[in-house]
Amino acid sequence: IPQFDYHSRGGIDLGTGLLGIARSGVGKTTLLRSIGANVAFRGGNVLHFAAGDSTQEEIEDGYDAWWTGIELNSIKEGKFEGAETKKIERAKKEWLANCGEIFIHVFKQFHQASILDCRKVIVELLKEHKISLVLFDYLEKFKPGDGRRYGSNDDGNRLEKMAIAEKMINIATEFNVAVATVTQASNIEREKWNNPKFTLSRENISNLKATIDPFAYCITLNQTEDENDNEVMRIHEEKLRHYKIFSHSSVKIVQ
C-alpha cells in the first residue's frame, strides 16, 4: 500500500509490530496474507502462525492466489483454463527464483497455542533459516503461555489480550523480526460502521486501547455494505509510533 509505505518510510521496522483492527468478515486474515506475500516477494522469509478454524491447505491456497493472480475459488478447485495456466507459468518465472519462503504452522485447535509454543517453533526454524516477518492469525486465537489465569469477565479478557500483545512484541525484539497480527472490533453499532464517514479509532474501540499500546503500528479496516459490494475498503493509520500521522491518514483500496 504505497501510502502506508511512504508514511512509515518503507513498512514495519524490524523489532516492532503491527496490529490491524476490523469487524468480523472485513478481511483481517486477507490483510495478513497480503503483508506476508509482499515480504516474500521482496526476498524475506515469513512464518505464518494460525490456529483453530484455519487449515494448512486453506492458507496455502490463499498465498497461491496472491502470487499467481488467480481467483481463490479456482485455486481451491484446481480447475485452470489455458489463460490461468499461463499465469502460473509466468508467475513461476517472475517470483520463484527470487522470492523468500513462507513457512506455515497451524495449531489444530482453538486456544491450543500459546506464544511460548510459537517461540519454540521460531527457535527451531531459525537454526536453518533467517526470518524477516512473523504473522499471528489472529490475536484472540492464542494464549499468553505465562501460567496466569485470566478471568472470563471484561477485565480478564482485556488483561489477557494485553499480555498476548506484549509477548508478541517480545518475539519481535528478541529475534529482531517484524510481527503482525489482527484483532476483532466488537460492539460497533451498524449505524456507525455502515456510515462511509465513520472510521474505527481508539476513541470508539476503548476495549482495545491497552492491546494497541505495545505495537508501533496500528491500522483499522473500514467498510460499509456498499463498499463491500463494490469491493473497496478504507484503511486508516491509527498509530505510527516513530513516524508522523498525517491529517489524511485514511486511504481507499480495491479489495
Phi and psi restraints in degrees (value plus and minus 20) as a CYANA .aco file:
   2 PRO   PHI     -73.9   -33.9
   2 PRO   PSI     -59.9   -19.9
   3 GLN   PHI     -83.2   -43.2
   3 GLN   PSI     -65.4   -25.4
   4 PHE   PHI     -85.5   -45.5
   4 PHE   PSI     -61.6   -21.6
   5 ASP   PHI     -80.1   -40.1
   5 ASP   PSI     -60.2   -20.2
   6 TYR   PHI     -88.3   -48.3
   6 TYR   PSI     -67.9   -27.9
   7 HIS   PHI     -87.0   -47.0
   7 HIS   PSI     -50.7   -10.7
   8 SER   PHI    -119.0   -79.0
   8 SER   PSI     -11.8    28.2
   9 ARG   PHI      37.2    77.2
   9 ARG   PSI      21.9    61.9
  10 GLY   PHI      95.2   135.2
  10 GLY   PSI     -14.2    25.8
  11 GLY   PHI      89.9   129.9
  11 GLY   PSI    -182.0  -142.0
  12 ILE   PHI     -93.3   -53.3
  12 ILE   PSI     104.0   144.0
  13 ASP   PHI     -88.7   -48.7
  13 ASP   PSI     125.8   165.8
  14 LEU   PHI     -80.9   -40.9
  14 LEU   PSI     123.7   163.7
  15 GLY   PHI      64.9   104.9
  15 GLY   PSI     -16.5    23.5
  16 THR   PHI    -149.6  -109.6
  16 THR   PSI     159.4   199.4
  17 GLY   PHI    -161.9  -121.9
  17 GLY   PSI     138.7   178.7
  18 LEU   PHI    -138.3   -98.3
  18 LEU   PSI     117.5   157.5
  19 LEU   PHI    -137.0   -97.0
  19 LEU   PSI     106.8   146.8
  20 GLY   PHI    -125.3   -85.3
  20 GLY   PSI     118.6   158.6
  21 ILE   PHI    -144.7  -104.7
  21 ILE   PSI     112.7   152.7
  22 ALA   PHI    -178.7  -138.7
  22 ALA   PSI     142.9   182.9
  23 ARG   PHI     -91.8   -51.8
  23 ARG   PSI     148.9   188.9
  24 SER   PHI     -83.6   -43.6
  24 SER   PSI     115.1   155.1
  25 GLY   PHI      62.5   102.5
  25 GLY   PSI     -17.7    22.3
  26 VAL   PHI    -102.2   -62.2
  26 VAL   PSI     -48.8    -8.8
  27 GLY   PHI     116.2   156.2
  27 GLY   PSI      14.6    54.6
  28 LYS   PHI     -85.2   -45.2
  28 LYS   PSI     -68.9   -28.9
  29 THR   PHI     -85.6   -45.6
  29 THR   PSI     -57.6   -17.6
  30 THR   PHI     -80.3   -40.3
  30 THR   PSI     -59.4   -19.4
  31 LEU   PHI     -80.2   -40.2
  31 LEU   PSI     -66.1   -26.1
  32 LEU   PHI     -82.8   -42.8
  32 LEU   PSI     -62.3   -22.3
  33 ARG   PHI     -84.4   -44.4
  33 ARG   PSI     -55.7   -15.7
  34 SER   PHI     -82.8   -42.8
  34 SER   PSI     -66.2   -26.2
  35 ILE   PHI     -82.3   -42.3
  35 ILE   PSI     -65.1   -25.1
  36 GLY   PHI     -81.2   -41.2
  36 GLY   PSI     -65.0   -25.0
  37 ALA   PHI     -83.6   -43.6
  37 ALA   PSI     -61.6   -21.6
  38 ASN   PHI     -89.2   -49.2
  38 ASN   PSI     -54.8   -14.8
  39 VAL   PHI     -85.6   -45.6
  39 VAL   PSI     -63.7   -23.7
  40 ALA   PHI     -83.7   -43.7
  40 ALA   PSI     -59.2   -19.2
  41 PHE   PHI     -78.8   -38.8
  41 PHE   PSI     -48.7    -8.7
  42 ARG   PHI    -114.5   -74.5
  42 ARG   PSI      -9.4    30.6
  43 GLY   PHI      77.4   117.4
  43 GLY   PSI     -21.0    19.0
  44 GLY   PHI    -106.8   -66.8
  44 GLY   PSI     128.0   168.0
  45 ASN   PHI    -107.5   -67.5
  45 ASN   PSI     121.8   161.8
  46 VAL   PHI    -144.5  -104.5
  46 VAL   PSI     119.0   159.0
  47 LEU   PHI    -135.9   -95.9
  47 LEU   PSI     100.3   140.3
  48 HIS   PHI    -131.2   -91.2
  48 HIS   PSI      92.3   132.3
  49 PHE   PHI    -113.9   -73.9
  49 PHE   PSI     117.3   157.3
  50 ALA   PHI    -162.3  -122.3
  50 ALA   PSI     140.1   180.1
  51 ALA   PHI    -172.1  -132.1
  51 ALA   PSI     136.8   176.8
  52 GLY   PHI      62.0   102.0
  52 GLY   PSI    -131.6   -91.6
  53 ASP   PHI    -105.0   -65.0
  53 ASP   PSI     -21.0    19.0
  54 SER   PHI    -110.9   -70.9
  54 SER   PSI     125.1   165.1
  55 THR   PHI    -138.3   -98.3
  55 THR   PSI     138.8   178.8
  56 GLN   PHI     -76.2   -36.2
  56 GLN   PSI     -66.2   -26.2
  57 GLU   PHI     -83.2   -43.2
  57 GLU   PSI     -61.6   -21.6
  58 GLU   PHI     -80.7   -40.7
  58 GLU   PSI     -64.3   -24.3
  59 ILE   PHI     -88.1   -48.1
  59 ILE   PSI     -62.4   -22.4
  60 GLU   PHI     -80.8   -40.8
  60 GLU   PSI     -62.6   -22.6
  61 ASP   PHI     -79.9   -39.9
  61 ASP   PSI     -60.7   -20.7
  62 GLY   PHI     -81.7   -41.7
  62 GLY   PSI     -64.4   -24.4
  63 TYR   PHI     -88.7   -48.7
  63 TYR   PSI     -58.3   -18.3
  64 ASP   PHI     -82.1   -42.1
  64 ASP   PSI     -57.1   -17.1
  65 ALA   PHI     -84.1   -44.1
  65 ALA   PSI     -57.4   -17.4
  66 TRP   PHI     -84.2   -44.2
  66 TRP   PSI     -72.5   -32.5
  67 TRP   PHI    -101.3   -61.3
  67 TRP   PSI     -37.3     2.7
  68 THR   PHI    -117.1   -77.1
  68 THR   PSI     -41.1    -1.1
  69 GLY   PHI      56.4    96.4
  69 GLY   PSI       1.5    41.5
  70 ILE   PHI    -124.0   -84.0
  70 ILE   PSI     123.5   163.5
  71 GLU   PHI     -75.1   -35.1
  71 GLU   PSI     121.5   161.5
  72 LEU   PHI     -78.5   -38.5
  72 LEU   PSI     -61.7   -21.7
  73 ASN   PHI     -81.4   -41.4
  73 ASN   PSI     -56.4   -16.4
  74 SER   PHI     -86.0   -46.0
  74 SER   PSI     -58.9   -18.9
  75 ILE   PHI     -81.9   -41.9
  75 ILE   PSI     -67.4   -27.4
  76 LYS   PHI     -79.8   -39.8
  76 LYS   PSI     -63.2   -23.2
  77 GLU   PHI    -100.7   -60.7
  77 GLU   PSI     -37.2     2.8
  78 GLY   PHI      47.8    87.8
  78 GLY   PSI       5.4    45.4
  79 LYS   PHI    -130.3   -90.3
  79 LYS   PSI      93.7   133.7
  80 PHE   PHI    -141.9  -101.9
  80 PHE   PSI     113.4   153.4
  81 GLU   PHI    -101.7   -61.7
  81 GLU   PSI     154.3   194.3
  82 GLY   PHI     -77.6   -37.6
  82 GLY   PSI     -62.5   -22.5
  83 ALA   PHI     -85.5   -45.5
  83 ALA   PSI     -55.2   -15.2
  84 GLU   PHI     -91.7   -51.7
  84 GLU   PSI     -56.4   -16.4
  85 THR   PHI     -81.4   -41.4
  85 THR   PSI     -59.9   -19.9
  86 LYS   PHI     -85.0   -45.0
  86 LYS   PSI     -56.7   -16.7
  87 LYS   PHI     -80.0   -40.0
  87 LYS   PSI     -62.7   -22.7
  88 ILE   PHI     -84.6   -44.6
  88 ILE   PSI     -64.9   -24.9
  89 GLU   PHI     -83.8   -43.8
  89 GLU   PSI     -61.0   -21.0
  90 ARG   PHI     -86.0   -46.0
  90 ARG   PSI     -61.2   -21.2
  91 ALA   PHI     -83.8   -43.8
  91 ALA   PSI     -58.8   -18.8
  92 LYS   PHI     -78.0   -38.0
  92 LYS   PSI     -66.8   -26.8
  93 LYS   PHI     -85.4   -45.4
  93 LYS   PSI     -57.9   -17.9
  94 GLU   PHI     -97.1   -57.1
  94 GLU   PSI     -55.2   -15.2
  95 TRP   PHI    -131.6   -91.6
  95 TRP   PSI     -62.6   -22.6
  96 LEU   PHI     -82.7   -42.7
  96 LEU   PSI     -52.2   -12.2
  97 ALA   PHI     -92.5   -52.5
  97 ALA   PSI     -46.9    -6.9
  98 ASN   PHI    -134.1   -94.1
  98 ASN   PSI     -34.2     5.8
  99 CYS   PHI     -96.7   -56.7
  99 CYS   PSI     136.6   176.6
 100 GLY   PHI     -99.5   -59.5
 100 GLY   PSI     153.3   193.3
 101 GLU   PHI    -110.0   -70.0
 101 GLU   PSI     129.7   169.7
 102 ILE   PHI    -134.8   -94.8
 102 ILE   PSI      90.6   130.6
 103 PHE   PHI    -114.1   -74.1
 103 PHE   PSI     113.7   153.7
 104 ILE   PHI    -138.8   -98.8
 104 ILE   PSI     108.9   148.9
 105 HIS   PHI    -147.2  -107.2
 105 HIS   PSI      96.5   136.5
 106 VAL   PHI    -130.8   -90.8
 106 VAL   PSI     105.3   145.3
 107 PHE   PHI    -110.0   -70.0
 107 PHE   PSI     109.0   149.0
 108 LYS   PHI     -91.0   -51.0
 108 LYS   PSI     -46.2    -6.2
 109 GLN   PHI    -140.7  -100.7
 109 GLN   PSI     132.4   172.4
 110 PHE   PHI     -79.7   -39.7
 110 PHE   PSI     118.6   158.6
 111 HIS   PHI      39.6    79.6
 111 HIS   PSI      -3.2    36.8
 112 GLN   PHI     -99.3   -59.3
 112 GLN   PSI     -49.7    -9.7
 113 ALA   PHI    -114.3   -74.3
 113 ALA   PSI     118.9   158.9
 114 SER   PHI    -134.2   -94.2
 114 SER   PSI     143.3   183.3
 115 ILE   PHI     -83.9   -43.9
 115 ILE   PSI     -49.0    -9.0
 116 LEU   PHI     -83.6   -43.6
 116 LEU   PSI     -62.3   -22.3
 117 ASP   PHI     -80.7   -40.7
 117 ASP   PSI     -62.0   -22.0
 118 CYS   PHI     -82.9   -42.9
 118 CYS   PSI     -60.0   -20.0
 119 ARG   PHI     -80.7   -40.7
 119 ARG   PSI     -60.1   -20.1
 120 LYS   PHI     -82.2   -42.2
 120 LYS   PSI     -60.4   -20.4
 121 VAL   PHI     -83.1   -43.1
 121 VAL   PSI     -62.6   -22.6
 122 ILE   PHI     -81.5   -41.5
 122 ILE   PSI     -65.2   -25.2
 123 VAL   PHI     -78.0   -38.0
 123 VAL   PSI     -64.4   -24.4
 124 GLU   PHI     -86.7   -46.7
 124 GLU   PSI     -61.6   -21.6
 125 LEU   PHI     -86.5   -46.5
 125 LEU   PSI     -56.3   -16.3
 126 LEU   PHI     -88.1   -48.1
 126 LEU   PSI     -34.0     6.0
 127 LYS   PHI     -87.4   -47.4
 127 LYS   PSI     -44.0    -4.0
 128 GLU   PHI    -142.4  -102.4
 128 GLU   PSI     -38.9     1.1
 129 HIS   PHI    -159.5  -119.5
 129 HIS   PSI     126.4   166.4
 130 LYS   PHI    -105.0   -65.0
 130 LYS   PSI     119.7   159.7
 131 ILE   PHI    -137.8   -97.8
 131 ILE   PSI     113.1   153.1
 132 SER   PHI    -119.5   -79.5
 132 SER   PSI     -51.4   -11.4
 133 LEU   PHI    -162.7  -122.7
 133 LEU   PSI     116.4   156.4
 134 VAL   PHI    -140.0  -100.0
 134 VAL   PSI     105.5   145.5
 135 LEU   PHI    -128.2   -88.2
 135 LEU   PSI     116.4   156.4
 136 PHE   PHI    -136.6   -96.6
 136 PHE   PSI      92.2   132.2
 137 ASP   PHI    -133.9   -93.9
 137 ASP   PSI      75.3   115.3
 138 TYR   PHI    -149.6  -109.6
 138 TYR   PSI    -195.4  -155.4
 139 LEU   PHI     -74.8   -34.8
 139 LEU   PSI     -65.3   -25.3
 140 GLU   PHI     -86.3   -46.3
 140 GLU   PSI     -36.4     3.6
 141 LYS   PHI    -103.9   -63.9
 141 LYS   PSI     -23.7    16.3
 142 PHE   PHI    -134.3   -94.3
 142 PHE   PSI     141.4   181.4
 143 LYS   PHI    -134.5   -94.5
 143 LYS   PSI     136.0   176.0
 144 PRO   PHI     -84.7   -44.7
 144 PRO   PSI     -58.5   -18.5
 145 GLY   PHI      56.9    96.9
 145 GLY   PSI       5.0    45.0
 146 ASP   PHI    -121.1   -81.1
 146 ASP   PSI     -15.8    24.2
 147 GLY   PHI      61.1   101.1
 147 GLY   PSI     -23.6    16.4
 148 ARG   PHI    -103.7   -63.7
 148 ARG   PSI     132.8   172.8
 149 ARG   PHI    -124.1   -84.1
 149 ARG   PSI     105.1   145.1
 150 TYR   PHI    -126.7   -86.7
 150 TYR   PSI     118.6   158.6
 151 GLY   PHI     -86.2   -46.2
 151 GLY   PSI     141.8   181.8
 152 SER   PHI    -109.3   -69.3
 152 SER   PSI     -18.7    21.3
 153 ASN   PHI    -104.2   -64.2
 153 ASN   PSI    -198.4  -158.4
 154 ASP   PHI     -80.1   -40.1
 154 ASP   PSI     -62.2   -22.2
 155 ASP   PHI     -84.3   -44.3
 155 ASP   PSI     -61.8   -21.8
 156 GLY   PHI     -83.6   -43.6
 156 GLY   PSI     -63.4   -23.4
 157 ASN   PHI     -83.8   -43.8
 157 ASN   PSI     -59.6   -19.6
 158 ARG   PHI     -84.9   -44.9
 158 ARG   PSI     -64.9   -24.9
 159 LEU   PHI     -85.5   -45.5
 159 LEU   PSI     -58.0   -18.0
 160 GLU   PHI     -87.5   -47.5
 160 GLU   PSI     -63.0   -23.0
 161 LYS   PHI     -80.1   -40.1
 161 LYS   PSI     -62.2   -22.2
 162 MET   PHI     -82.4   -42.4
 162 MET   PSI     -61.1   -21.1
 163 ALA   PHI     -84.8   -44.8
 163 ALA   PSI     -61.1   -21.1
 164 ILE   PHI     -82.3   -42.3
 164 ILE   PSI     -65.7   -25.7
 165 ALA   PHI     -80.0   -40.0
 165 ALA   PSI     -65.3   -25.3
 166 GLU   PHI     -82.7   -42.7
 166 GLU   PSI     -59.1   -19.1
 167 LYS   PHI     -92.9   -52.9
 167 LYS   PSI     -50.5   -10.5
 168 MET   PHI     -84.1   -44.1
 168 MET   PSI     -61.3   -21.3
 169 ILE   PHI     -90.5   -50.5
 169 ILE   PSI     -51.1   -11.1
 170 ASN   PHI     -79.7   -39.7
 170 ASN   PSI     -58.2   -18.2
 171 ILE   PHI     -79.5   -39.5
 171 ILE   PSI     -65.3   -25.3
 172 ALA   PHI     -80.4   -40.4
 172 ALA   PSI     -66.1   -26.1
 173 THR   PHI     -94.4   -54.4
 173 THR   PSI     -58.3   -18.3
 174 GLU   PHI     -84.5   -44.5
 174 GLU   PSI     -62.3   -22.3
 175 PHE   PHI    -126.4   -86.4
 175 PHE   PSI     -15.2    24.8
 176 ASN   PHI      33.1    73.1
 176 ASN   PSI      31.3    71.3
 177 VAL   PHI    -141.0  -101.0
 177 VAL   PSI     142.5   182.5
 178 ALA   PHI    -107.7   -67.7
 178 ALA   PSI     123.7   163.7
 179 VAL   PHI    -143.5  -103.5
 179 VAL   PSI     133.7   173.7
 180 ALA   PHI    -166.5  -126.5
 180 ALA   PSI     121.3   161.3
 181 THR   PHI    -169.0  -129.0
 181 THR   PSI     154.3   194.3
 182 VAL   PHI    -156.4  -116.4
 182 VAL   PSI     136.4   176.4
 183 THR   PHI    -162.6  -122.6
 183 THR   PSI     143.1   183.1
 184 GLN   PHI    -119.0   -79.0
 184 GLN   PSI     112.6   152.6
 185 ALA   PHI    -111.3   -71.3
 185 ALA   PSI      97.2   137.2
 186 SER   PHI    -131.0   -91.0
 186 SER   PSI     150.8   190.8
 187 ASN   PHI      41.9    81.9
 187 ASN   PSI      10.0    50.0
 188 ILE   PHI    -117.2   -77.2
 188 ILE   PSI      98.6   138.6
 189 GLU   PHI     -84.6   -44.6
 189 GLU   PSI     126.8   166.8
 190 ARG   PHI     -79.4   -39.4
 190 ARG   PSI     -59.9   -19.9
 191 GLU   PHI     -83.8   -43.8
 191 GLU   PSI     -41.2    -1.2
 192 LYS   PHI    -102.2   -62.2
 192 LYS   PSI     -80.1   -40.1
 193 TRP   PHI     -87.5   -47.5
 193 TRP   PSI     -41.1    -1.1
 194 ASN   PHI    -108.2   -68.2
 194 ASN   PSI     -11.9    28.1
 195 ASN   PHI    -117.4   -77.4
 195 ASN   PSI     100.9   140.9
 196 PRO   PHI     -82.8   -42.8
 196 PRO   PSI     -33.2     6.8
 197 LYS   PHI    -113.1   -73.1
 197 LYS   PSI     -25.9    14.1
 198 PHE   PHI    -107.0   -67.0
 198 PHE   PSI     117.8   157.8
 199 THR   PHI    -152.8  -112.8
 199 THR   PSI     111.0   151.0
 200 LEU   PHI     -83.1   -43.1
 200 LEU   PSI     112.3   152.3
 201 SER   PHI    -171.4  -131.4
 201 SER   PSI     156.0   196.0
 202 ARG   PHI     -80.6   -40.6
 202 ARG   PSI     -46.9    -6.9
 203 GLU   PHI     -87.0   -47.0
 203 GLU   PSI     -50.3   -10.3
 204 ASN   PHI    -134.4   -94.4
 204 ASN   PSI      -9.3    30.7
 205 ILE   PHI    -151.8  -111.8
 205 ILE   PSI      37.1    77.1
 206 SER   PHI     -78.4   -38.4
 206 SER   PSI     -49.1    -9.1
 207 ASN   PHI     -90.0   -50.0
 207 ASN   PSI     -28.5    11.5
 208 LEU   PHI    -130.5   -90.5
 208 LEU   PSI     -16.3    23.7
 209 LYS   PHI     -77.0   -37.0
 209 LYS   PSI     -65.2   -25.2
 210 ALA   PHI     -89.0   -49.0
 210 ALA   PSI     -50.5   -10.5
 211 THR   PHI     -88.6   -48.6
 211 THR   PSI     -54.3   -14.3
 212 ILE   PHI     -88.6   -48.6
 212 ILE   PSI     -54.2   -14.2
 213 ASP   PHI     -69.6   -29.6
 213 ASP   PSI     -65.9   -25.9
 214 PRO   PHI     -88.8   -48.8
 214 PRO   PSI     -38.7     1.3
 215 PHE   PHI    -108.3   -68.3
 215 PHE   PSI     117.5   157.5
 216 ALA   PHI     -95.4   -55.4
 216 ALA   PSI     -44.5    -4.5
 217 TYR   PHI    -149.4  -109.4
 217 TYR   PSI     119.5   159.5
 218 CYS   PHI    -161.7  -121.7
 218 CYS   PSI     107.1   147.1
 219 ILE   PHI    -145.7  -105.7
 219 ILE   PSI     133.4   173.4
 220 THR   PHI    -139.5   -99.5
 220 THR   PSI     125.9   165.9
 221 LEU   PHI    -125.0   -85.0
 221 LEU   PSI     105.7   145.7
 222 ASN   PHI    -145.8  -105.8
 222 ASN   PSI     113.2   153.2
 223 GLN   PHI    -178.2  -138.2
 223 GLN   PSI     105.8   145.8
 224 THR   PHI    -105.8   -65.8
 224 THR   PSI     154.6   194.6
 225 GLU   PHI     -83.9   -43.9
 225 GLU   PSI     -60.7   -20.7
 226 ASP   PHI     -84.4   -44.4
 226 ASP   PSI     -61.4   -21.4
 227 GLU   PHI     -84.0   -44.0
 227 GLU   PSI     -57.4   -17.4
 228 ASN   PHI     -81.2   -41.2
 228 ASN   PSI     -64.8   -24.8
 229 ASP   PHI     -82.7   -42.7
 229 ASP   PSI     -54.3   -14.3
 230 ASN   PHI    -110.9   -70.9
 230 ASN   PSI     -17.9    22.1
 231 GLU   PHI      39.1    79.1
 231 GLU   PSI      25.4    65.4
 232 VAL   PHI    -147.5  -107.5
 232 VAL   PSI     143.9   183.9
 233 MET   PHI    -170.5  -130.5
 233 MET   PSI     132.5   172.5
 234 ARG   PHI    -127.7   -87.7
 234 ARG   PSI     101.9   141.9
 235 ILE   PHI    -123.0   -83.0
 235 ILE   PSI     105.1   145.1
 236 HIS   PHI    -129.9   -89.9
 236 HIS   PSI     109.6   149.6
 237 GLU   PHI    -103.9   -63.9
 237 GLU   PSI      83.0   123.0
 238 GLU   PHI    -106.4   -66.4
 238 GLU   PSI     -52.8   -12.8
 239 LYS   PHI    -172.6  -132.6
 239 LYS   PSI     106.2   146.2
 240 LEU   PHI    -152.2  -112.2
 240 LEU   PSI      72.2   112.2
 241 ARG   PHI     -75.9   -35.9
 241 ARG   PSI     -62.9   -22.9
 242 HIS   PHI    -118.6   -78.6
 242 HIS   PSI     -16.0    24.0
 243 TYR   PHI    -155.6  -115.6
 243 TYR   PSI     142.4   182.4
 244 LYS   PHI     -92.7   -52.7
 244 LYS   PSI     117.0   157.0
 245 ILE   PHI    -111.6   -71.6
 245 ILE   PSI      99.8   139.8
 246 PHE   PHI    -104.4   -64.4
 246 PHE   PSI     139.6   179.6
 247 SER   PHI     -82.5   -42.5
 247 SER   PSI     -55.8   -15.8
 248 HIS   PHI    -116.5   -76.5
 248 HIS   PSI      63.9   103.9
 249 SER   PHI    -124.4   -84.4
 249 SER   PSI      -8.4    31.6
 250 SER   PHI    -138.4   -98.4
 250 SER   PSI     123.8   163.8
 251 VAL   PHI    -153.8  -113.8
 251 VAL   PSI     119.9   159.9
 252 LYS   PHI    -114.0   -74.0
 252 LYS   PSI     111.1   151.1
 253 ILE   PHI    -145.2  -105.2
 253 ILE   PSI     136.4   176.4
 254 VAL   PHI    -102.0   -62.0
 254 VAL   PSI     111.0   151.0
